[in-house]
Amino acid sequence: MADTKKKVEGEYLMYQGKPLVREENTIIYGDLNHDPFVLALEIMSYTTVGEEKVPNKVLIQILDAKDPNNIVQQGSKDNMHDAFSLGLTWLDLKLKKSAQ
């Protein structure tokens, strides 16, 4: 059976040694090919601050990298900073637990 995973070529923004990729309203942090779990942030809505659009509702998901349809943990926050911070904490805990 042929490998159906797509491999996107090119350079990615790296954060703490892991790729951080955004496509429209979805942000994925982690390596689907090497990590057992990845963080997915889905921007659900925006608010306007001055002339800037700023995320004001963000869905946080920890996904199984082998099956990205398998949501391991889920929550939401009202801004990107809090969502990313909480997501990083959850991801770190899941990665440490899976390494044991």
Contacts in CASP RR format, 6 or more apart in sequence:
PFRMAT RR
TARGET T0000
AUTHOR 0000-0000-0000
METHOD contacts of the structure
MODEL  1
MADTKKKVEGEYLMYQGKPLVREENTIIYGDLNHDPFVLALEIMSYTTVG
EEKVPNKVLIQILDAKDPNNIVQQGSKDNMHDAFSLGLTWLDLKLKKSAQ
5 32 0 8 1.000
5 33 0 8 1.000
7 33 0 8 1.000
8 21 0 8 1.000
12 19 0 8 1.000
12 20 0 8 1.000
12 21 0 8 1.000
13 19 0 8 1.000
13 20 0 8 1.000
13 21 0 8 1.000
14 20 0 8 1.000
15 29 0 8 1.000
18 29 0 8 1.000
18 30 0 8 1.000
18 31 0 8 1.000
18 35 0 8 1.000
19 28 0 8 1.000
19 29 0 8 1.000
19 30 0 8 1.000
19 31 0 8 1.000
20 27 0 8 1.000
20 28 0 8 1.000
20 29 0 8 1.000
20 30 0 8 1.000
21 27 0 8 1.000
21 28 0 8 1.000
21 29 0 8 1.000
22 28 0 8 1.000
25 42 0 8 1.000
25 43 0 8 1.000
25 44 0 8 1.000
26 40 0 8 1.000
26 41 0 8 1.000
26 42 0 8 1.000
26 43 0 8 1.000
27 40 0 8 1.000
27 41 0 8 1.000
27 42 0 8 1.000
27 43 0 8 1.000
28 38 0 8 1.000
28 39 0 8 1.000
28 40 0 8 1.000
28 41 0 8 1.000
29 38 0 8 1.000
29 39 0 8 1.000
29 40 0 8 1.000
29 41 0 8 1.000
29 84 0 8 1.000
29 88 0 8 1.000
29 91 0 8 1.000
30 38 0 8 1.000
30 39 0 8 1.000
30 91 0 8 1.000
31 38 0 8 1.000
31 65 0 8 1.000
32 38 0 8 1.000
32 65 0 8 1.000
32 68 0 8 1.000
33 65 0 8 1.000
35 65 0 8 1.000
35 95 0 8 1.000
36 64 0 8 1.000
36 65 0 8 1.000
36 66 0 8 1.000
36 94 0 8 1.000
36 95 0 8 1.000
36 98 0 8 1.000
37 62 0 8 1.000
37 63 0 8 1.000
37 64 0 8 1.000
37 65 0 8 1.000
37 72 0 8 1.000
37 91 0 8 1.000
37 94 0 8 1.000
37 95 0 8 1.000
37 98 0 8 1.000
38 62 0 8 1.000
38 63 0 8 1.000
38 65 0 8 1.000
38 68 0 8 1.000
38 91 0 8 1.000
39 60 0 8 1.000
39 61 0 8 1.000
39 62 0 8 1.000
39 63 0 8 1.000
39 87 0 8 1.000
39 88 0 8 1.000
39 90 0 8 1.000
39 91 0 8 1.000
40 60 0 8 1.000
40 61 0 8 1.000
40 62 0 8 1.000
40 63 0 8 1.000
40 68 0 8 1.000
41 58 0 8 1.000
41 59 0 8 1.000
41 60 0 8 1.000
41 61 0 8 1.000
41 80 0 8 1.000
41 83 0 8 1.000
41 84 0 8 1.000
41 87 0 8 1.000
42 58 0 8 1.000
42 59 0 8 1.000
42 61 0 8 1.000
43 55 0 8 1.000
43 57 0 8 1.000
43 58 0 8 1.000
43 80 0 8 1.000
44 57 0 8 1.000
44 58 0 8 1.000
44 59 0 8 1.000
44 76 0 8 1.000
45 55 0 8 1.000
45 56 0 8 1.000
45 57 0 8 1.000
46 53 0 8 1.000
46 54 0 8 1.000
46 55 0 8 1.000
46 56 0 8 1.000
47 53 0 8 1.000
47 54 0 8 1.000
47 55 0 8 1.000
47 56 0 8 1.000
48 54 0 8 1.000
54 79 0 8 1.000
54 80 0 8 1.000
55 79 0 8 1.000
55 80 0 8 1.000
55 83 0 8 1.000
56 78 0 8 1.000
56 79 0 8 1.000
57 76 0 8 1.000
57 78 0 8 1.000
58 76 0 8 1.000
58 77 0 8 1.000
58 78 0 8 1.000
58 79 0 8 1.000
58 80 0 8 1.000
58 82 0 8 1.000
58 83 0 8 1.000
59 74 0 8 1.000
59 75 0 8 1.000
59 76 0 8 1.000
59 83 0 8 1.000
60 74 0 8 1.000
60 75 0 8 1.000
60 76 0 8 1.000
60 77 0 8 1.000
60 83 0 8 1.000
60 86 0 8 1.000
60 87 0 8 1.000
60 90 0 8 1.000
61 71 0 8 1.000
61 72 0 8 1.000
61 73 0 8 1.000
61 74 0 8 1.000
61 75 0 8 1.000
62 71 0 8 1.000
62 72 0 8 1.000
62 73 0 8 1.000
62 74 0 8 1.000
62 87 0 8 1.000
62 90 0 8 1.000
62 91 0 8 1.000
62 94 0 8 1.000
63 70 0 8 1.000
63 71 0 8 1.000
63 72 0 8 1.000
64 70 0 8 1.000
64 72 0 8 1.000
72 94 0 8 1.000
73 90 0 8 1.000
73 94 0 8 1.000
75 86 0 8 1.000
76 83 0 8 1.000
77 83 0 8 1.000
77 86 0 8 1.000
END
